[in-house]
């Protein structure tokens, strides 16, 4: 696997995470407007949609947070389960973000 492909996949997952978060707010406002006084009619579809959104955000967010370093294979952003300073470099091997392994 080339390193450019690894960083490109990371960027794609990061953008998906941001889109999932950003899509939530318009959804809530549109839902509140559309469901005025009708909350008891659609509880199951709302629950299913919210569950799917939450699971998708959780899976993609965990994949982003635990992204493996192209050089050492350990988590690029986490060390001992804690976030390292803004993910500018791997806390294990020192590889800079975006640079080839």
NULUM-211944 format. One record per atom (N, C-alpha, C, O): z negated, y, x negated; residue in one letter. Coordinates in steps of 0.02 Angstrom, whole numbers, padded with zeros to 5 digits, always signed. Atoms other than C-alpha are relative to their C-alpha. Last residue first. Example, Ala and Ser with C-alpha at 12.3 -4.5 7.8 and 13.67 -1.06 7.14 Angstrom:
# residues 2
+00003-00059+00042S -00357-00053-00684S -00037+00055+00039S -00045+00110+00014S +00000-00059-00045A -00390-00225-00615A +00000+00060-00045A -00033+00059-00097A 
# end
This chain:
# residues 101
+00053+00043+00026X -00276+00322-00318X +00010-00015-00072X -00031-00051-00102X -00016+00072+00005X -00159+00465-00277X -00057-00038-00034X -00093-00011-00076X -00031+00017+00064X -00239+00631-00229X +00015-00075-00003X -00018-00115+00031X -00072-00009+00001X -00266+00680-00048X +00034-00020-00065X +00095-00024-00067X -00035+00011-00064X -00455+00703-00061X +00074+00014-00008X +00093+00067-00034X -00006-00060-00041X -00514+00696-00243X +00040-00017+00064X +00085-00059+00063X -00070-00015-00016X -00564+00527-00314X +00002+00060+00047X -00033+00062+00097X -00020-00068+00017X -00744+00538-00379X +00072+00018+00016X +00094+00072-00002X -00042+00000+00060X -00779+00350-00385X +00025+00070-00019X +00054+00078-00073X +00009+00060+00042X -00924+00325-00264X +00040+00004-00065X +00014-00013-00118X +00066-00001+00032X -00948+00493-00176X -00011-00059-00047X -00061-00060-00083X +00036+00062-00014X -00760+00503-00145X -00068+00002-00035X -00071+00016-00095X -00012+00053+00048X -00704+00684-00154X -00042-00061+00018X -00092-00056+00053X -00050-00025+00048X -00685+00834-00040X +00016-00051-00054X +00070-00050-00083X -00052+00048+00016X -00770+00742+00102X +00054+00025-00047X +00112+00007-00040X -00065-00016-00029X -00866+00892+00168X +00057-00046-00019X +00115-00029-00006X -00021-00069-00010X -01018+00861+00058X +00073+00007+00019X +00117+00003-00025X -00005-00035+00064X -01063+00678+00080X +00031+00068+00013X +00061+00078+00066X -00061-00036+00017X -01112+00612+00250X -00007+00036-00067X -00058+00066-00081X +00006-00073-00011X -01254+00488+00255X +00064+00034-00022X +00097+00012-00069X +00003-00017-00070X -01241+00299+00280X -00007+00074+00015X -00013+00093+00073X +00064+00024-00026X -01285+00257+00099X -00009+00021+00073X -00065+00034+00095X +00036+00033+00054X -01136+00361+00045X -00068-00017+00027X -00106+00027+00046X +00070+00017-00009X -01008+00413+00174X -00029-00033-00062X +00006-00070-00098X +00040-00056-00024X -00843+00507+00167X -00075-00014+00004X -00114+00032+00011X -00016-00063+00034X -00729+00395+00064X -00048+00056+00018X -00060+00100-00023X -00009-00055-00048X -00809+00231+00117X +00010+00067-00036X -00031+00086-00078X +00062-00016-00035X -00782+00103-00020X +00012+00059+00046X +00065+00092+00043X +00007+00039-00062X -00609+00037-00065X -00064+00012+00038X -00072-00014+00093X +00054+00050+00007X -00619+00097-00246X -00011-00042+00062X -00044-00094+00059X +00013+00025+00067X -00454+00191-00267X -00052-00056-00002X -00039-00110-00029X -00057+00037+00027X -00383+00215-00092X -00013-00029-00070X +00019-00078-00089X -00031-00036+00056X -00556+00261-00026X +00058-00041-00027X +00051-00101-00037X +00008+00026+00068X -00591+00174+00137X +00037+00042-00052X +00093+00065-00040X -00065+00009+00031X -00608+00279+00297X -00010-00025-00072X -00048+00005-00110X +00007+00053+00050X -00782+00252+00370X +00065-00014-00036X +00077-00071-00057X +00062-00010+00038X -00789+00417+00465X -00009-00051-00056X -00036-00035-00109X -00006-00059+00042X -00607+00407+00520X -00061+00008-00045X -00054+00021-00105X -00052+00015+00050X -00620+00228+00582X +00011+00059-00047X +00022+00050-00107X +00029+00044+00051X -00785+00271+00666X +00050-00018-00054X +00033-00022-00113X +00048-00038+00040X -00706+00418+00755X -00033-00041-00054X -00042-00017-00110X -00039-00041+00046X -00557+00313+00812X -00047+00041-00045X -00034+00048-00104X -00038+00042+00047X -00669+00179+00886X +00037+00043-00051X +00032+00030-00111X +00047+00034+00044X -00793+00300+00965X +00037-00040-00053X +00021-00036-00112X +00027-00049+00047X -00659+00414+01036X -00048-00033-00050X -00048-00015-00108X -00055-00020+00046X -00567+00266+01112X -00026+00050-00051X -00011+00044-00110X -00013+00054+00048X -00729+00195+01183X +00055+00018-00049X +00050+00003-00109X +00056+00005+00046X -00778+00362+01261X +00011-00055-00052X -00002-00045-00111X -00001-00057+00045X -00606+00391+01336X -00056-00006-00051X -00044+00004-00111X -00057+00009+00045X -00600+00215+01409X +00003+00057-00051X +00013+00045-00110X +00017+00054+00046X -00775+00234+01481X +00056-00011-00050X +00043-00021-00110X +00049-00026+00048X -00733+00403+01557X -00019-00053-00051X -00029-00037-00110X -00034-00048+00045X -00575+00333+01636X -00049+00026-00052X -00032+00029-00111X -00045+00037+00045X -00669+00181+01705X +00035+00048-00048X +00039+00033-00108X +00040+00037+00048X -00812+00287+01775X +00045-00036-00050X +00032-00035-00110X +00028-00049+00047X -00691+00408+01857X -00041-00035-00054X -00037-00018-00113X -00052-00024+00046X -00592+00265+01932X -00026+00051-00050X -00006+00051-00108X -00022+00052+00047X -00754+00185+01997X +00057+00025-00045X +00053+00015-00106X +00046+00012+00057X -00835+00342+02072X +00027-00052-00050X +00018-00042-00110X -00035+00028+00058X -00685+00404+02173X -00047-00019-00057X -00031-00004-00115X -00060+00039-00016X -00741+00444+02352X +00030-00037-00059X +00063-00088-00050X +00018+00068-00021X -00922+00499+02322X +00062-00044+00012X +00054-00104+00021X +00024+00041+00055X -00873+00651+02218X -00015-00072+00021X -00011-00117-00021X -00025+00068-00010X -00766+00727+02355X -00026-00049-00052X +00007-00099-00066X +00026+00031-00060X -00850+00897+02378X +00022-00071+00013X +00005-00100+00065X +00048-00041-00038X -00740+00985+02252X -00020-00035+00064X +00020-00042+00110X +00048+00042-00036X -00653+00841+02162X -00051+00040+00040X -00102+00013+00061X -00034+00046-00046X -00498+00936+02107X -00049-00038+00044X -00033-00053+00102X -00037-00038-00050X -00591+01084+02030X +00030-00047+00053X +00026-00033+00113X +00049-00035-00041X -00720+00975+01942X +00035+00040+00055X +00012+00043+00112X +00033+00049-00043X -00583+00859+01881X -00050+00035+00046X -00053+00019+00106X -00047+00019-00052X -00480+01003+01814X -00031-00049+00049X -00020-00045+00110X -00010-00058-00044X -00631+01072+01720X +00049-00016+00057X +00037+00003+00114X +00062-00012-00038X -00681+00902+01651X +00010+00058+00048X -00011+00053+00106X +00009+00054-00049X -00503+00858+01599X -00061+00013+00044X -00057+00007+00105X -00043-00014-00058X -00479+01027+01516X -00006-00053+00054X -00004-00037+00114X +00022-00061-00034X -00634+00991+01410X +00046+00020+00057X +00021+00035+00111X +00057+00012-00044X -00596+00809+01365X -00017+00063+00041X -00030+00058+00101X -00024+00018-00067X -00422+00841+01296X -00058-00008+00049X -00048-00002+00110X -00028-00059-00033X -00492+00934+01145X +00022-00015+00071X +00018+00029+00115X +00052-00048-00014X -00604+00789+01094X +00027+00060+00040X -00004+00082+00089X +00045+00030-00049X -00466+00661+01112X -00057+00047+00018X -00074+00054+00077X -00033-00003-00065X -00344+00776+01023X -00044-00030+00055X -00048-00003+00110X +00003-00069-00023X -00465+00800+00878X +00033+00008+00069X +00008+00045+00111X +00069-00016-00017X -00489+00613+00859X -00006+00071+00028X -00040+00082+00078X +00013+00033-00063X -00301+00584+00866X -00072+00014+00023X -00084+00026+00082X -00031-00039-00053X -00279+00715+00731X -00011-00031+00068X -00022+00004+00117X +00040-00060-00008X -00404+00625+00619X +00027+00045+00055X -00011+00074+00094X +00061+00018-00037X -00316+00460+00649X -00044+00061+00012X -00075+00068+00065X -00020+00016-00068X -00148+00537+00597X -00061-00019+00042X -00067+00004+00099X -00014-00063-00035X -00227+00618+00444X +00020-00012+00072X +00000+00026+00117X +00063-00034-00012X -00300+00451+00390X +00011+00064+00039X -00025+00077+00087X +00033+00034-00055X -00133+00365+00413X -00067+00031+00016X -00086+00037+00075X -00037-00018-00061X -00050+00498+00305X -00030-00035+00061X -00036-00004+00114X +00022-00066-00021X -00186+00477+00173X +00036+00023+00063X +00007+00057+00105X +00071+00003-00018X -00155+00291+00162X -00024+00067+00026X -00057+00071+00078X +00004+00031-00066X +00033+00310+00164X -00071-00004+00025X -00084+00004+00085X -00025-00051-00048X +00024+00433+00019X -00004-00028+00071X -00022+00009+00117X +00055-00046-00016X -00085+00307-00074X +00021+00054+00049X -00019+00077+00090X +00000-00060+00041X +00044+00169-00071X -00053+00049+00026X -00073+00048+00084X +00000-00059-00043X +00000+00000+00000X +00000+00062-00045X -00039+00066-00092X 
# end
